[in-house]
Amino acid sequence: MDSYKGLRAAVVGGSIGGLTSALLLRELGFTVDIHERTPTLLENRGGGIVLQPVTMKWFGERSARRIEELSTVTRQVRYLGAGNEVLHEDPAEWRYSSWSTIYRALLDDFGTDRYHLGEFCAGFDQDADSVTLRFVSGRTETADLVVFADGITSTARKRLFPDLRRTYSGYVGWRGTVPENEVSEQTRDLLCEALTYSVARDSHIVLYPIPGMDGGIAQGQRLLNYVWYRNVPAGPALDELTTDLRGFECPVSVHPGQVQQRFVDEMRATADELLAPAAAETVVRTRQPYLQVVFDTRIPAMAEGRVAIIGDAAFAARPHAAAGTAKAADDAWALHEHLSAAGGDIPTALKRWEPAQLHLGNQLIDRVAQMGHRSQVAGTWTPGDPDLRFGLYGPGI
C-alpha cells in the first residue's frame, strides 16, 4: 500500500463508478481528487438499480453503512399475463436501490473536500511520468494516474478514439417511479414483493421496488420502479421523440419533466392496451416519465499509459442484464487489485488490468444485445428462461 503514498490520482466523473474507484485508490495511498462536470451534487438522478454482488462489495467490506439500510429486496421473479394472472414464478433473491441512495452513501464515505463540482475536463496530455488534465474553467491538474469514469460522453473516449460511434439498438426505455401507496392494493400485492415482468409483442417491461426519495425502505415508503422497452426506428421518429420541451435534441436521455406531453399521452394509452393491468397502472400513474435511448457502446482499449477508462465511458450495456453499475464497480475493484500487486508501477498495472476488463465488457455487450433481440425482434423472450436472468458475469451470476 505504501507504494502509492505521496502520489496523486485524479478521477474524472463523480458518479457511482467514479466514487467507488476514488475510494479504492485512496485506500492504496493515493491522494485522490474527483472532478465532476455538473455544478451541483448529483441528487435525485436516475431511477432504480439492481445491486449485483460487486456493486455491494464496498458496503460489505469497507463502509460503515450496511447494504440492508440502503436497499429493498425481493425473493421471487414473476411474469404477469394479460389479466394479471401469474404466468410463471421462480424463487430468486435480488436487492435493489435507487441511484441517489447509493450515490449519497458513497459520497458520505469519500467526503466533499476533494470532490470538485462544475469542472468539465475538455482534454489531457501525458508523458511517461504524469497526466495533465485541462478543464473548461481554465483549471489544470497534474496526476500520476487518471481514471476516466465520465460516462458515455467520456472525454477520454472521444480524444483517444474519435471515430467510435454508439450503435442504436432500435428501441428506447421508458422509465419512471411511483410511490407504492399511490397504486391499488391489487397492484401493490403483485409488484411490491417481486421482480415482475409483463411481456408484449416486440416489447417487455420489468418492475421492482426501490427506496423512496428520502431513502425509506419500509412498506409504504418505497417506490415502484420500471423500465419499459419500446421499438422506435432510427431517424426522424427517434429524433422527434428525443427532442425535449426546450427544443433540444437529447441523443442519450430525456430527463423527467422534459418529455413532450403528446408522447407521454401516447405511452400511457399504449400501456393500457399492451401491458398487464398492474404494470399499466404503474406506468399511467407516473407523474414524470422519462426516456433512455438504448444503444451499445464498445471500446478497443481501456488503458493508455497512466490513463484508465472505466464503466460506461468504456462499455455502455443495454439494461437487460442489470449490470451497468456492476461493470463500473468491477472495473474499479480489478484496478485496485492490479495496482496493489504492481508495487507502484502504474503503467504496468493498467496494462495487466485491461485484458480481462475488455473481455468482460465485450461479453456483456454480446449477451444483452442477444437478450434485446429476443424481446424486441424475435419474440422469444420466454417466461422462466434462465438465459434471461440478470447478471454481470453471466445469467444469474
Secondary structure, DSSP 8 states (H G I E B T S, - for coil): -GGGTT-EEEEE--SHHHHHHHHHHHHTT-EEEEE-SSSS--TT-S-EEE--HHHHHHHHHT-SS-HHHH-EEEEEEEEE-TTS-EEEEEEEEEEEEEHHHHHHHHHHHH-STTEE-S--EEEEEE-SS-EEEEETTS-EEEESEEEE--GGG-HHHHHH-TT---EEEEEEEEEEEEEGGGS-HHHHHHHTTSEEEEEETTEEEEEEEE--TT---STTT-EEEEEEEEE--TTHHHHHHTB-TTS-B-SSEE-TT-S-HHHHHHHHHHHHHHS-HHHHHHHHT-SS-EEEEEEEB--S-SEETTEEE-GGGT-B--GGGS-HHHHHHHHHHHHHHHHHHHTT-HHHHHHHHHHHHHHHHHHHHHHHHHHHHIIIII----TT-GGGS--SSSTT-
